[in-house]
Amino acid sequence: MGDKGIVEALERLDRITGEELRTVVAQTHVDVSQMLTHQGAKQQEESLERCWEWLSPPDVSINHGFACSFHHARTGRWFLEGGAFTGWKSEGSLLWIHGKPGSGKTILCSAIIEDLLHLRAMEEPTFMVAYFYCSFQDSAKQTLRGLLSSTLIQLCSQSYICRDLVLGSYLKHDKGTKRPTDESLAQCLSEVLVRSGSKSMFLILDALDECPTSGTSSSRRQVLQFIREIVSSRYPGLRVCVTSRPEEDIGNALKTLASKLTRSRIISGRQSRITRRRRTGVKLLRTRSLTLL
């Protein structure tokens, strides 16, 4: 082999070696990126677990699962496809659904939640959903703390903003060694709403009447005050839905938000006609014989 042949062979070997080196470097970069992504996901999961233990929210998924067990193919479609609900989803602020015991409020509420969760799963998750079931049978599901802690934990799995804010609050409380106050939890949720900007957040609260009224600082009064505050704050993407019996204190509190209120009254289990009318800014949906199941 002449000098020219040797030079060509060396150049060809160098070219092959360079290509292999670039391949190895590229693969190494991919491996490192995947490792960092895995570590990041693991750290986020561990952070969420620490926050969960710190906040200790009541498990409202049990209530939701039980309510959903009574669903049929078109449960609540009369309401989900109606103008009151679709209007509230697009531009509403507060939706109050009230009716007598046994009228199907909790089943309807669970259908509303399922509709929103399905929509979020089917589309790009451009909005957040949190829900809470008040319960006579569980004292942790009768308080403002239970509502706030459950809401924040649910939003942590949907929003990096919420996760960072909750983790920041956890660190401020000496890495969870100090118990957060209701005020600090409410402030954390307010910051989530502010930093989320126009991104919609749906908060669904079932059976508010099951929060007790006893004492000078009753749980129901605290929850109602919280609802008034967040609705009055005019967060652009916030949608709040409340179901309850038509009790006087709840009605009086929510009527103060008349310009922001869509009100729906369930009279019985079936409906043949729906009419709507406006009174002093309140949209009143009168219902008769509503089909719930």
Backbone torsions as a table, in degrees:
resi	resn	phi	psi	omega
1	MET	NA	129.3	-179.8
2	GLY	-76.2	174.9	-179.8
3	ASP	-59.8	-38.2	-179.3
4	LYS	-63.4	-41.1	179.5
5	GLY	-64.8	-38.7	180.0
6	ILE	-64.9	-44.0	179.8
7	VAL	-61.9	-43.9	179.1
8	GLU	-63.0	-41.1	179.1
9	ALA	-63.4	-41.6	179.7
10	LEU	-66.2	-40.0	178.6
11	GLU	-64.0	-41.0	179.1
12	ARG	-65.3	-40.6	177.8
13	LEU	-64.3	-40.6	179.1
14	ASP	-65.6	-37.6	179.8
15	ARG	-66.9	-42.7	178.4
16	ILE	-64.3	-42.9	-179.4
17	THR	-63.6	-39.8	179.4
18	GLY	-64.6	-41.7	178.8
19	GLU	-64.2	-42.4	178.6
20	GLU	-63.8	-39.1	-179.9
21	LEU	-64.2	-43.1	178.4
22	ARG	-63.8	-37.1	177.6
23	THR	-63.9	-44.0	179.6
24	VAL	-63.7	-43.4	-180.0
25	VAL	-63.1	-43.7	-179.7
26	ALA	-63.1	-43.3	-180.0
27	GLN	-65.9	-38.4	178.1
28	THR	-62.9	-41.0	178.2
29	HIS	-61.6	-42.0	178.4
30	VAL	-63.1	-44.7	-178.6
31	ASP	-62.6	-42.8	-179.5
32	VAL	-66.0	-42.3	179.4
33	SER	-61.0	-43.8	178.9
34	GLN	-64.6	-38.7	179.2
35	MET	-64.8	-43.8	179.5
36	LEU	-66.2	-38.7	177.5
37	THR	-62.4	-43.4	178.9
38	HIS	-63.2	-43.9	179.1
39	GLN	-64.0	-40.4	179.3
40	GLY	-63.5	-43.6	178.9
41	ALA	-64.2	-38.9	179.0
42	LYS	-66.3	-41.3	178.3
43	GLN	-64.7	-40.6	178.3
44	GLN	-63.5	-41.2	178.9
45	GLU	-64.1	-41.9	178.8
46	GLU	-65.3	-38.9	178.2
47	SER	-63.4	-42.2	180.0
48	LEU	-64.5	-38.9	178.3
49	GLU	-64.8	-39.6	178.0
50	ARG	-64.3	-42.5	179.2
51	CYS	-65.2	-38.3	178.9
52	TRP	-61.3	-47.0	179.8
53	GLU	-63.4	-37.3	-178.8
54	TRP	-69.1	-45.2	-178.0
55	LEU	-79.3	-29.0	-179.7
56	SER	47.5	58.4	-177.8
57	PRO	-73.4	149.5	173.5
58	PRO	-67.6	149.7	-176.4
59	ASP	-88.5	93.9	-178.4
60	VAL	-81.6	-7.9	177.6
61	SER	-65.4	-24.6	177.2
62	ILE	-64.6	-47.6	178.4
63	ASN	-61.7	-41.9	-178.2
64	HIS	-65.6	-43.9	179.3
65	GLY	-62.3	-39.6	179.0
66	PHE	-65.2	-44.4	179.4
67	ALA	-63.5	-40.4	-179.4
68	CYS	-67.7	-22.0	-180.0
69	SER	-66.1	-15.4	178.5
70	PHE	-95.6	2.6	-178.1
71	HIS	-71.8	149.4	170.2
72	HIS	-120.2	-175.7	-172.4
73	ALA	-55.4	-39.8	-175.3
74	ARG	-122.3	34.8	178.6
75	THR	-56.7	123.0	175.1
76	GLY	73.1	7.3	-175.4
77	ARG	-63.9	-32.0	178.4
78	TRP	-56.4	-34.4	-179.2
79	PHE	-88.3	-44.0	-177.4
80	LEU	-62.7	-27.7	179.8
81	GLU	-97.9	1.9	-178.7
82	GLY	-86.2	167.4	-175.7
83	GLY	-67.6	-34.1	-178.3
84	ALA	-62.4	-45.8	-177.8
85	PHE	-72.9	-46.3	-179.1
86	THR	-64.8	-35.6	177.0
87	GLY	-67.1	-40.6	178.2
88	TRP	-64.2	-40.7	179.8
89	LYS	-62.0	-37.4	-174.6
90	SER	-86.5	-38.0	-174.4
91	GLU	-147.7	8.4	-179.1
92	GLY	-79.1	177.8	178.1
93	SER	-129.1	-54.8	-178.6
94	LEU	-130.2	126.3	176.7
95	LEU	-117.2	120.5	179.0
96	TRP	-112.9	117.2	178.2
97	ILE	-109.0	118.3	-177.7
98	HIS	-132.0	151.8	-179.3
99	GLY	-172.7	170.4	-178.8
100	LYS	-70.8	163.0	176.1
101	PRO	-56.0	135.8	178.7
102	GLY	83.5	5.9	-178.6
103	SER	-83.5	-4.3	175.0
104	GLY	98.9	21.1	-176.1
105	LYS	-64.0	-44.6	-177.7
106	THR	-68.4	-39.1	177.2
107	ILE	-63.3	-42.5	177.9
108	LEU	-64.7	-41.1	178.8
109	CYS	-60.7	-43.3	179.1
110	SER	-64.7	-33.1	176.7
111	ALA	-68.2	-38.5	176.1
112	ILE	-61.2	-46.2	179.9
113	ILE	-61.1	-46.0	-180.0
114	GLU	-61.8	-39.6	179.0
115	ASP	-61.2	-44.2	-179.0
116	LEU	-70.0	-41.0	178.9
117	LEU	-65.5	-38.6	178.2
118	HIS	-65.5	-43.0	179.3
119	LEU	-62.5	-40.7	179.9
120	ARG	-66.7	-36.7	-179.9
121	ALA	-72.4	-34.4	-176.8
122	MET	-77.8	-33.4	-177.6
123	GLU	-104.7	172.8	171.2
124	GLU	-59.3	127.7	-175.3
125	PRO	-66.7	77.2	-178.9
126	THR	-91.4	1.6	177.0
127	PHE	-141.5	166.5	-177.8
128	MET	-116.6	151.9	179.9
129	VAL	-133.1	130.0	172.7
130	ALA	-137.6	146.9	-178.8
131	TYR	-140.9	160.7	-179.4
132	PHE	-150.3	133.6	177.0
133	TYR	-109.5	114.0	172.7
134	CYS	-73.5	150.4	-175.8
135	SER	-150.6	132.3	173.3
136	PHE	-61.0	-28.6	-170.3
137	GLN	-87.1	-6.3	-176.9
138	ASP	-139.7	111.6	-176.4
139	SER	-62.9	-28.5	179.1
140	ALA	-69.3	-17.3	179.9
141	LYS	-102.6	24.3	179.1
142	GLN	-124.1	9.5	-171.4
143	THR	-124.8	160.4	174.5
144	LEU	-64.8	-38.4	178.4
145	ARG	-59.9	-43.3	178.7
146	GLY	-61.4	-43.5	178.4
147	LEU	-61.4	-47.9	-176.4
148	LEU	-67.8	-46.1	-178.0
149	SER	-64.8	-41.4	178.9
150	SER	-65.3	-43.3	-179.8
151	THR	-61.8	-46.4	-178.1
152	LEU	-63.3	-43.3	-179.7
153	ILE	-64.5	-41.3	177.9
154	GLN	-62.5	-40.7	-179.1
155	LEU	-71.5	-27.1	179.1
156	CYS	-60.1	-33.5	-179.4
157	SER	-80.2	-5.5	-177.8
158	GLN	-116.9	-14.8	-171.7
159	SER	-142.4	123.5	174.9
160	TYR	-65.2	-32.5	178.7
161	ILE	-60.6	-48.2	-180.0
162	CYS	-64.9	-42.6	-179.2
163	ARG	-60.7	-43.7	179.7
164	ASP	-65.0	-40.5	-179.0
165	LEU	-68.9	-41.5	178.7
166	VAL	-66.8	-41.4	177.8
167	LEU	-64.5	-38.3	176.5
168	GLY	-62.3	-40.8	177.4
169	SER	-65.9	-38.5	176.8
170	TYR	-59.0	-44.6	-179.7
171	LEU	-68.6	-37.1	178.4
172	LYS	-64.8	-27.1	178.0
173	HIS	-93.2	42.2	177.0
174	ASP	52.8	51.5	178.0
175	LYS	54.1	42.1	173.6
176	GLY	84.4	5.8	179.2
177	THR	-80.4	-16.0	177.6
178	LYS	-109.8	139.5	-178.4
179	ARG	-78.8	131.0	-180.0
180	PRO	-73.5	147.5	175.2
181	THR	-82.5	163.6	175.4
182	ASP	-60.7	-36.6	-179.6
183	GLU	-64.0	-41.1	-179.8
184	SER	-68.2	-35.1	177.4
185	LEU	-68.7	-41.3	177.8
186	ALA	-64.0	-39.3	178.5
187	GLN	-65.4	-38.4	178.4
188	CYS	-63.0	-43.2	178.8
189	LEU	-66.3	-38.0	177.2
190	SER	-62.1	-39.9	178.4
191	GLU	-66.0	-36.4	176.1
192	VAL	-60.7	-45.2	-179.3
193	LEU	-65.0	-40.1	179.7
194	VAL	-65.3	-48.0	-175.1
195	ARG	-75.6	-18.3	177.6
196	SER	-77.7	-12.5	176.3
197	GLY	62.1	-127.9	-177.0
198	SER	-85.3	-0.6	178.9
199	LYS	-64.9	127.9	-174.5
200	SER	-73.1	144.5	172.9
201	MET	-132.9	125.6	178.4
202	PHE	-103.6	124.0	177.6
203	LEU	-117.4	116.7	-175.9
204	ILE	-111.9	124.7	-177.3
205	LEU	-124.3	116.1	-177.8
206	ASP	-101.1	143.4	171.2
207	ALA	59.5	51.0	178.5
208	LEU	-57.2	-30.3	-179.4
209	ASP	-65.3	-12.9	178.2
210	GLU	-85.2	0.9	168.3
211	CYS	-82.9	130.2	-175.0
212	PRO	-67.9	155.9	179.8
213	THR	-109.3	-1.8	-175.8
214	SER	-71.1	150.8	177.3
215	GLY	91.0	161.3	-179.3
216	THR	-71.7	-25.0	178.8
217	SER	-123.6	69.0	-173.8
218	SER	-69.0	153.0	179.2
219	SER	-61.3	-40.5	-179.0
220	ARG	-64.1	-42.0	179.6
221	ARG	-62.5	-39.6	179.1
222	GLN	-65.2	-42.4	179.8
223	VAL	-66.4	-42.6	178.3
224	LEU	-62.4	-40.6	178.0
225	GLN	-63.3	-40.2	178.1
226	PHE	-63.0	-43.7	178.8
227	ILE	-61.5	-44.7	178.7
228	ARG	-59.4	-42.0	-176.8
229	GLU	-66.3	-46.7	-175.9
230	ILE	-73.3	-33.9	178.1
231	VAL	-70.2	-41.2	-179.8
232	SER	-68.9	-21.5	-178.2
233	SER	-73.8	-10.5	174.3
234	ARG	59.9	41.9	172.2
235	TYR	-63.4	125.6	-169.1
236	PRO	-60.7	-32.6	-175.8
237	GLY	-101.1	3.8	-173.5
238	LEU	-80.7	131.5	173.6
239	ARG	-128.4	123.0	-179.1
240	VAL	-117.2	131.3	176.5
241	CYS	-122.5	128.7	-178.7
242	VAL	-125.3	133.9	171.6
243	THR	-117.2	146.7	-179.9
244	SER	-170.4	171.2	166.0
245	ARG	-72.7	157.7	-177.2
246	PRO	-79.8	60.4	-177.9
247	GLU	-80.8	148.2	-169.3
248	GLU	-60.2	-45.5	-176.2
249	ASP	-65.8	-35.8	178.5
250	ILE	-68.8	-45.3	179.1
251	GLY	-60.9	-45.3	-179.9
252	ASN	-62.1	-40.5	-178.7
253	ALA	-68.1	-43.2	-176.7
254	LEU	-76.4	-27.9	178.5
255	LYS	-67.1	-20.4	175.9
256	THR	-67.1	-14.2	178.5
257	LEU	-105.1	32.8	-170.2
258	ALA	-52.2	-41.9	-176.5
259	SER	-68.5	-13.6	-178.0
260	LYS	-113.4	4.2	-169.4
261	LEU	-102.6	130.0	165.0
262	THR	-108.7	122.9	-172.0
263	ARG	-114.5	129.7	-179.2
264	SER	-127.5	125.8	-177.8
265	ARG	-110.4	123.6	177.8
266	ILE	-96.9	120.6	-178.3
267	ILE	-97.2	-42.7	-179.7
268	SER	-152.8	-172.8	-172.8
269	GLY	-81.0	-7.8	-179.8
270	ARG	-136.4	152.4	-179.6
271	GLN	-135.8	138.1	175.3
272	SER	-110.5	-19.6	-175.8
273	ARG	-152.1	141.6	176.0
274	ILE	-125.5	130.6	174.5
275	THR	-125.5	152.3	179.5
276	ARG	-128.0	144.4	173.4
277	ARG	-151.4	160.2	-177.0
278	ARG	-110.1	137.4	174.6
279	ARG	-138.5	118.8	177.5
280	THR	45.2	44.3	175.6
281	GLY	84.9	-6.4	179.8
282	VAL	-93.5	126.3	174.9
283	LYS	-86.5	114.9	-175.2
284	LEU	-107.1	118.7	178.8
285	LEU	-102.8	108.5	178.8
286	ARG	-90.1	133.4	-175.3
287	THR	-126.9	144.8	176.1
288	ARG	-136.9	131.3	177.1
289	SER	53.1	58.2	-177.2
290	LEU	-78.9	132.0	178.6
291	THR	-83.0	110.8	-176.8
292	LEU	-98.2	-32.0	-173.6
293	LEU	-118.3	NA	NA
